[in-house]
């Protein structure tokens, strides 16, 4: 009996001890550490962490719309990222001493002209106007076109070359570029696109009595902008020379060339392809032409010469370009 009592006492003591120890353990339990957020590598993070992009970071933070916050978001976005040297050149070329000299609304639109919605890696880029930026500094508020030339690397708008492609980040892709991509005019695209080499030669012929380049670079909102340009391709000019039985543009007298070029320019309007209809009369600087859209968009001049519109709605900051396959005559 004594043994049994001692056993009972021992069990009771052990039970109380266990309960006490358990209670103490709960009281002294180490708190669970907070769950830390996963590290991110967004476009904004990339720019923030690269010393050579400090001016781009400053620009993003200074711009309207908190672009640095946007580029931290889900995306995906594709960014053509200019380095410090590119921004320094851009400021100098445009007579700015610092980023603060650029109005924030303009700075924002310039930055947006480097951003494309979606994840666009270099392997899917092709020569042409398939890509538009997020800039809406256009006469109609539509997205700005970008001319990509992949003939020798990747060149944007004829001014900015991709130096490092396909930097993958959490919310998209970054392509490093060596120049800031400014807001393009209709002249920018004409000069960048090798399909318009002869047109540019014609527009810049020294004996012309009309300043086409100066006029067509007029900023939107300033008379006579915006412009609609029906741009003949090089082949269209080759065909014209054959039609006129001459060897080169130099064989066309100034009054004829001047009058011909004016037939391809509309002042004071940003006419998109969707605005055209059958029998639609378009008043150019040189006279009226008629648009038709049934069975394909065409333009007919006063001589009943019909030109096919082969590329539409290349949107610039001060107008729009449509490529055509036949030169229009007065």
ROPAVO-369973 format. One record per residue (C-alpha): residue number from 1; residue in three letters; y, z, x. Coordinates in Angstrom, 2 decimals. Each point is the difference from the previous one (the first is absolute). Layout:
// ROPAVO-369973
NODE	NUM	ALA	Y	Z	X $
...
***
This chain:
// ROPAVO-369973
NODE	1	UNK	0.00	0.00	0.00 $
NODE	2	UNK	2.41	0.85	2.82 $
NODE	3	UNK	-0.73	-3.34	1.62 $
NODE	4	UNK	0.72	-1.78	-3.26 $
NODE	5	UNK	3.34	1.80	-0.37 $
NODE	6	UNK	0.99	-0.91	3.53 $
NODE	7	UNK	-0.88	-3.64	-0.69 $
NODE	8	UNK	2.14	0.01	-3.14 $
NODE	9	UNK	2.91	1.44	1.96 $
NODE	10	UNK	-0.38	-2.62	2.68 $
NODE	11	UNK	-0.06	-2.89	-2.50 $
NODE	12	UNK	3.05	1.43	-1.78 $
NODE	13	UNK	1.90	0.34	3.30 $
NODE	14	UNK	-0.83	-3.55	1.03 $
NODE	15	UNK	1.02	-1.36	-3.38 $
NODE	16	UNK	3.36	1.79	0.08 $
NODE	17	UNK	0.53	-1.15	3.59 $
NODE	18	UNK	-0.68	-3.62	-0.94 $
NODE	19	UNK	2.38	0.17	-2.92 $
NODE	20	UNK	2.66	1.58	2.20 $
NODE	21	UNK	-0.47	-2.58	2.71 $
NODE	22	UNK	0.15	-2.85	-2.53 $
NODE	23	UNK	3.20	1.41	-1.51 $
NODE	24	UNK	1.58	0.37	3.42 $
NODE	25	UNK	-1.07	-3.50	0.89 $
NODE	26	UNK	1.74	-1.39	-3.10 $
NODE	27	UNK	3.13	2.03	0.69 $
NODE	28	UNK	0.20	-1.20	3.58 $
NODE	29	UNK	-1.08	-3.63	-0.64 $
NODE	30	UNK	2.00	-2.56	2.07 $
NODE	31	UNK	2.01	-2.27	-2.32 $
NODE	32	UNK	-1.14	-3.61	-0.20 $
NODE	33	UNK	2.44	-2.12	2.04 $
NODE	34	UNK	2.09	-2.49	-2.01 $
NODE	35	UNK	-1.19	-3.58	-0.09 $
NODE	36	UNK	2.31	-2.03	2.24 $
NODE	37	UNK	0.99	-3.51	-1.05 $
NODE	38	UNK	-1.76	-2.84	1.75 $
NODE	39	UNK	2.14	-1.60	2.72 $
NODE	40	UNK	1.48	-3.33	-1.10 $
NODE	41	UNK	0.75	-3.22	1.81 $
NODE	42	UNK	2.28	-1.88	-2.38 $
NODE	43	UNK	2.51	-2.70	0.88 $
NODE	44	UNK	2.70	2.68	0.05 $
NODE	45	UNK	-2.13	2.19	2.29 $
NODE	46	UNK	-0.56	-2.90	2.38 $
NODE	47	UNK	3.73	-0.74	0.25 $
NODE	48	UNK	0.83	3.68	0.40 $
NODE	49	UNK	-2.45	0.44	2.85 $
NODE	50	UNK	1.02	-3.06	2.04 $
NODE	51	UNK	3.04	0.39	2.24 $
NODE	52	UNK	0.59	-3.76	0.07 $
NODE	53	UNK	0.57	0.04	-3.77 $
NODE	54	UNK	2.62	2.74	-0.10 $
NODE	55	UNK	2.71	-2.36	-1.28 $
NODE	56	UNK	-2.31	-1.29	-2.72 $
NODE	57	UNK	-0.69	3.62	-0.99 $
NODE	58	UNK	3.73	0.73	-0.08 $
NODE	59	UNK	0.55	-3.10	-2.13 $
NODE	60	UNK	-2.75	0.96	-2.45 $
NODE	61	UNK	1.47	3.47	-0.41 $
NODE	62	UNK	3.54	-1.35	-0.45 $
NODE	63	UNK	-0.88	-2.68	-2.53 $
NODE	64	UNK	0.39	0.24	-3.76 $
NODE	65	UNK	-3.16	0.89	-1.90 $
NODE	66	UNK	-1.52	2.30	2.67 $
NODE	67	UNK	-2.08	-2.76	1.54 $
NODE	68	UNK	-1.63	2.38	2.45 $
NODE	69	UNK	-1.38	1.92	-3.00 $
NODE	70	UNK	-1.14	-3.22	-1.66 $
NODE	71	UNK	-1.90	-1.03	3.13 $
NODE	72	UNK	-1.73	3.38	0.00 $
NODE	73	UNK	-1.39	-0.83	-3.44 $
NODE	74	UNK	-3.28	-1.44	-1.13 $
NODE	75	UNK	0.84	-3.69	0.49 $
NODE	76	UNK	-1.51	-2.09	1.29 $
NODE	77	UNK	2.88	-1.66	1.84 $
NODE	78	UNK	0.28	-2.45	2.85 $
NODE	79	UNK	2.92	0.63	2.35 $
NODE	80	UNK	1.42	-2.28	2.67 $
NODE	81	UNK	1.43	2.71	2.26 $
NODE	82	UNK	2.89	-0.79	2.40 $
NODE	83	UNK	0.25	2.18	3.09 $
NODE	84	UNK	3.15	1.50	1.51 $
NODE	85	UNK	0.82	-3.10	2.06 $
NODE	86	UNK	-0.19	-2.14	-3.14 $
NODE	87	UNK	2.43	2.29	-1.85 $
NODE	88	UNK	2.37	0.15	2.95 $
NODE	89	UNK	0.17	-3.80	0.08 $
NODE	90	UNK	0.46	-0.15	-3.78 $
NODE	91	UNK	2.92	2.43	0.12 $
NODE	92	UNK	1.65	-1.90	2.83 $
NODE	93	UNK	-0.49	-3.42	-1.61 $
NODE	94	UNK	1.59	1.22	-3.23 $
NODE	95	UNK	2.90	1.87	1.67 $
NODE	96	UNK	-1.20	3.47	-0.99 $
NODE	97	UNK	0.43	2.88	2.41 $
NODE	98	UNK	-2.57	2.17	-1.75 $
NODE	99	UNK	-2.24	0.15	-3.06 $
NODE	100	UNK	2.69	2.04	-1.75 $
NODE	101	UNK	2.24	-3.09	0.02 $
NODE	102	UNK	-2.41	-1.83	-2.32 $
NODE	103	UNK	0.54	0.69	-3.73 $
NODE	104	UNK	-3.05	1.91	-1.20 $
NODE	105	UNK	-0.77	-2.48	-2.79 $
NODE	106	UNK	-0.11	-2.88	2.50 $
NODE	107	UNK	-2.00	2.07	2.49 $
NODE	108	UNK	-2.52	0.81	-2.72 $
NODE	109	UNK	-0.45	-3.65	-0.90 $
NODE	110	UNK	-0.40	-1.01	3.65 $
NODE	111	UNK	-2.70	2.64	0.43 $
NODE	112	UNK	-1.72	-1.04	-3.23 $
NODE	113	UNK	-0.09	-3.54	1.39 $
NODE	114	UNK	-2.53	1.34	2.52 $
NODE	115	UNK	-2.31	1.46	-2.65 $
NODE	116	UNK	-2.64	-1.89	-1.96 $
NODE	117	UNK	-1.94	1.48	-2.89 $
NODE	118	UNK	-3.73	0.15	0.72 $
NODE	119	UNK	-2.10	0.13	3.14 $
NODE	120	UNK	0.58	-3.30	1.84 $
NODE	121	UNK	-1.86	-0.28	3.29 $
NODE	122	UNK	0.83	-2.80	2.43 $
NODE	123	UNK	-3.21	-1.93	-0.68 $
NODE	124	UNK	1.08	-0.76	-3.58 $
NODE	125	UNK	3.49	-1.20	0.93 $
NODE	126	UNK	0.48	-3.76	-0.22 $
NODE	127	UNK	2.93	-2.29	0.63 $
NODE	128	UNK	2.25	-0.20	-3.06 $
NODE	129	UNK	1.79	2.11	-2.57 $
NODE	130	UNK	-2.97	1.88	-1.46 $
NODE	131	UNK	1.48	3.40	0.88 $
NODE	132	UNK	3.06	1.62	-1.59 $
NODE	133	UNK	1.68	3.17	1.18 $
NODE	134	UNK	1.11	2.95	-2.11 $
NODE	135	UNK	3.66	-0.93	0.51 $
NODE	136	UNK	1.77	-0.96	-3.23 $
NODE	137	UNK	3.31	-0.99	1.59 $
NODE	138	UNK	-0.17	-3.36	-1.79 $
NODE	139	UNK	2.19	-1.62	-2.66 $
NODE	140	UNK	-2.54	0.75	-2.73 $
NODE	141	UNK	-1.43	3.26	1.33 $
NODE	142	UNK	-3.36	-1.62	0.74 $
NODE	143	UNK	-1.88	0.82	3.18 $
NODE	144	UNK	1.08	-1.73	3.19 $
NODE	145	UNK	-2.23	-2.71	1.44 $
NODE	146	UNK	-1.30	0.21	3.56 $
NODE	147	UNK	-0.91	-3.10	2.00 $
NODE	148	UNK	-3.05	0.71	2.13 $
NODE	149	UNK	-0.88	-2.42	2.78 $
NODE	150	UNK	-3.42	0.54	1.59 $
NODE	151	UNK	0.02	-3.09	2.23 $
NODE	152	UNK	0.45	2.12	3.12 $
NODE	153	UNK	-0.55	3.65	-0.83 $
NODE	154	UNK	1.85	1.34	-3.03 $
NODE	155	UNK	3.72	-0.70	-0.38 $
NODE	156	UNK	2.05	1.16	-3.00 $
NODE	157	UNK	3.01	-2.04	-1.19 $
NODE	158	UNK	0.19	-1.69	3.38 $
NODE	159	UNK	1.57	3.08	1.59 $
NODE	160	UNK	-2.56	2.80	0.33 $
NODE	161	UNK	-3.33	-0.16	1.81 $
NODE	162	UNK	-2.92	2.39	-0.52 $
NODE	163	UNK	-0.70	1.61	3.37 $
NODE	164	UNK	-2.73	2.40	-1.09 $
NODE	165	UNK	-1.97	-0.71	-3.16 $
NODE	166	UNK	-2.20	2.00	-2.35 $
NODE	167	UNK	0.81	3.62	0.74 $
NODE	168	UNK	-2.00	1.69	-2.76 $
NODE	169	UNK	1.44	3.14	-1.62 $
NODE	170	UNK	-0.89	2.05	-3.06 $
NODE	171	UNK	2.22	-1.93	-2.41 $
NODE	172	UNK	-0.05	-3.51	1.40 $
NODE	173	UNK	0.52	-2.12	3.09 $
NODE	174	UNK	2.76	-0.20	2.60 $
NODE	175	UNK	0.88	-3.08	2.04 $
NODE	176	UNK	2.42	0.63	2.87 $
NODE	177	UNK	2.72	-2.69	0.25 $
NODE	178	UNK	2.58	-0.79	2.65 $
NODE	179	UNK	3.00	-0.68	-2.25 $
NODE	180	UNK	1.51	1.37	-3.18 $
NODE	181	UNK	-0.62	-2.33	-2.95 $
NODE	182	UNK	3.45	-0.41	-1.54 $
NODE	183	UNK	0.69	-1.13	-3.55 $
NODE	184	UNK	-0.66	-3.76	0.08 $
NODE	185	UNK	2.31	-2.67	-1.40 $
NODE	186	UNK	-1.18	-3.42	-1.16 $
NODE	187	UNK	1.00	-1.22	3.48 $
NODE	188	UNK	-2.32	2.59	1.59 $
NODE	189	UNK	-3.01	-1.48	-1.76 $
NODE	190	UNK	1.02	-3.61	0.65 $
NODE	191	UNK	0.33	0.76	3.71 $
NODE	192	UNK	-3.26	1.99	0.18 $
NODE	193	UNK	-2.22	-2.48	-1.85 $
NODE	194	UNK	-1.12	-2.96	2.16 $
NODE	195	UNK	-0.39	-2.09	-3.17 $
NODE	196	UNK	3.82	-0.17	-0.20 $
NODE	197	UNK	0.82	-1.05	3.57 $
NODE	198	UNK	1.62	-3.31	-0.99 $
NODE	199	UNK	1.90	1.64	-2.85 $
NODE	200	UNK	1.52	2.50	2.45 $
NODE	201	UNK	0.87	-2.87	2.35 $
NODE	202	UNK	1.75	-1.77	-2.88 $
NODE	203	UNK	1.87	3.11	-1.11 $
NODE	204	UNK	1.29	0.62	3.52 $
NODE	205	UNK	1.00	-3.55	0.93 $
NODE	206	UNK	3.32	0.39	1.85 $
NODE	207	UNK	1.91	-2.71	-1.89 $
NODE	208	UNK	-0.56	1.48	-3.47 $
NODE	209	UNK	3.23	0.76	-1.84 $
NODE	210	UNK	-1.63	2.83	-1.95 $
NODE	211	UNK	-1.13	3.25	1.65 $
NODE	212	UNK	-3.45	0.40	-1.53 $
NODE	213	UNK	-1.19	2.80	2.29 $
NODE	214	UNK	3.16	2.05	-0.45 $
NODE	215	UNK	-0.07	-0.52	-3.75 $
NODE	216	UNK	-3.70	0.70	-0.46 $
NODE	217	UNK	0.22	3.28	1.90 $
NODE	218	UNK	2.61	1.36	-2.43 $
NODE	219	UNK	-1.10	3.42	-1.20 $
NODE	220	UNK	-1.08	0.42	-3.58 $
NODE	221	UNK	2.88	1.10	-2.20 $
NODE	222	UNK	2.50	-2.08	1.97 $
NODE	223	UNK	0.92	-3.41	-1.36 $
NODE	224	UNK	-1.72	-2.50	0.12 $
NODE	225	UNK	-3.23	2.01	0.38 $
NODE	226	UNK	-2.68	0.28	-1.24 $
NODE	227	UNK	-1.65	-3.35	0.71 $
NODE	228	UNK	-2.99	-1.97	-1.15 $
NODE	229	UNK	-1.19	-2.39	2.68 $
NODE	230	UNK	-2.47	-2.80	-0.62 $
NODE	231	UNK	-1.18	-0.48	3.57 $
NODE	232	UNK	-1.61	-3.32	1.00 $
NODE	233	UNK	-2.86	0.36	2.46 $
NODE	234	UNK	-0.11	-1.87	3.29 $
NODE	235	UNK	-2.36	-2.55	-1.54 $
NODE	236	UNK	2.49	-0.58	-2.81 $
NODE	237	UNK	2.66	-0.91	2.59 $
NODE	238	UNK	-2.44	-2.23	1.91 $
NODE	239	UNK	-0.70	-1.83	-3.24 $
NODE	240	UNK	3.73	-0.34	-0.67 $
NODE	241	UNK	0.66	-1.54	3.41 $
NODE	242	UNK	-2.76	-2.51	-0.65 $
NODE	243	UNK	1.38	-0.69	-3.47 $
NODE	244	UNK	3.47	-0.64	1.44 $
NODE	245	UNK	-1.49	-1.98	2.91 $
NODE	246	UNK	1.75	2.10	2.66 $
NODE	247	UNK	-1.36	1.73	3.09 $
NODE	248	UNK	1.67	3.41	-0.20 $
NODE	249	UNK	2.54	2.17	-1.80 $
NODE	250	UNK	2.60	-1.25	2.47 $
NODE	251	UNK	-0.26	-3.42	-1.65 $
NODE	252	UNK	1.22	1.45	-3.32 $
NODE	253	UNK	3.79	0.09	-0.28 $
NODE	254	UNK	1.70	3.35	-0.59 $
NODE	255	UNK	1.18	-0.62	-3.60 $
NODE	256	UNK	-3.53	-0.99	-1.06 $
NODE	257	UNK	-1.70	2.90	1.78 $
NODE	258	UNK	2.59	2.48	-1.31 $
NODE	259	UNK	-0.38	-1.23	-3.58 $
NODE	260	UNK	-3.79	0.12	0.32 $
NODE	261	UNK	-0.09	3.58	1.28 $
NODE	262	UNK	2.26	1.16	-2.83 $
NODE	263	UNK	-2.53	-1.34	-2.51 $
NODE	264	UNK	-2.37	2.75	1.14 $
NODE	265	UNK	2.26	3.02	-0.40 $
NODE	266	UNK	1.02	1.93	-3.11 $
NODE	267	UNK	2.81	2.54	0.38 $
NODE	268	UNK	0.45	3.11	-2.12 $
NODE	269	UNK	-3.60	0.22	-1.26 $
NODE	270	UNK	-3.37	1.36	1.09 $
NODE	271	UNK	-2.22	-2.38	-1.99 $
NODE	272	UNK	-3.68	0.99	0.02 $
NODE	273	UNK	-2.91	-2.24	-0.93 $
NODE	274	UNK	-0.44	1.93	-3.24 $
NODE	275	UNK	3.55	-0.99	-1.02 $
NODE	276	UNK	-0.87	-3.72	0.03 $
NODE	277	UNK	-1.11	-1.96	-3.04 $
NODE	278	UNK	-0.41	-3.64	-1.03 $
NODE	279	UNK	3.32	-1.80	0.02 $
NODE	280	UNK	1.78	2.93	1.66 $
NODE	281	UNK	3.24	-1.28	1.55 $
NODE	282	UNK	0.88	1.50	3.38 $
NODE	283	UNK	3.51	-0.48	1.35 $
NODE	284	UNK	-0.02	-0.19	3.78 $
NODE	285	UNK	2.97	-0.25	2.35 $
NODE	286	UNK	-0.57	-3.75	0.02 $
NODE	287	UNK	-0.81	-0.74	-3.64 $
NODE	288	UNK	-2.55	0.59	-2.73 $
NODE	289	UNK	-3.77	-0.13	0.35 $
NODE	290	UNK	-2.61	0.52	-2.72 $
NODE	291	UNK	-2.92	2.40	0.18 $
NODE	292	UNK	-3.28	-0.45	-1.85 $
NODE	293	UNK	-3.01	2.30	0.03 $
NODE	294	UNK	-2.70	-1.75	-2.04 $
NODE	295	UNK	-2.84	-1.13	2.29 $
NODE	296	UNK	1.70	1.69	2.94 $
NODE	297	UNK	3.57	0.92	0.85 $
NODE	298	UNK	2.16	-2.97	1.04 $
NODE	299	UNK	3.63	-0.94	0.62 $
NODE	300	UNK	1.45	-3.39	-0.89 $
NODE	301	UNK	3.25	-1.29	1.47 $
NODE	302	UNK	2.44	-2.57	-1.45 $
NODE	303	UNK	-2.02	-2.79	1.61 $
NODE	304	UNK	-3.16	1.07	-1.87 $
NODE	305	UNK	-1.58	1.09	3.26 $
NODE	306	UNK	-2.45	2.81	-0.77 $
NODE	307	UNK	-0.63	2.86	2.41 $
NODE	308	UNK	-2.82	2.49	-0.41 $
NODE	309	UNK	0.77	3.68	0.46 $
NODE	310	UNK	-2.79	1.06	2.34 $
NODE	311	UNK	0.97	3.63	0.75 $
NODE	312	UNK	2.08	2.28	-2.17 $
NODE	313	UNK	2.00	3.21	-0.04 $
NODE	314	UNK	0.54	0.74	3.67 $
NODE	315	UNK	2.37	2.87	-0.68 $
NODE	316	UNK	2.78	0.78	2.46 $
NODE	317	UNK	2.84	2.50	-0.17 $
NODE	318	UNK	2.51	-2.63	-1.10 $
NODE	319	UNK	-2.12	-2.48	-1.92 $
NODE	320	UNK	-3.32	-1.72	-0.40 $
NODE	321	UNK	-1.73	-3.00	1.58 $
NODE	322	UNK	-2.41	-2.47	-1.59 $
NODE	323	UNK	-1.71	-2.53	2.28 $
NODE	324	UNK	-0.11	-3.62	-1.20 $
NODE	325	UNK	-1.85	-3.10	1.25 $
NODE	326	UNK	2.70	-2.65	-0.47 $
NODE	327	UNK	3.65	-0.09	0.99 $
NODE	328	UNK	2.34	-0.28	-2.99 $
NODE	329	UNK	2.76	-2.61	0.12 $
NODE	330	UNK	3.34	-0.17	-1.75 $
***
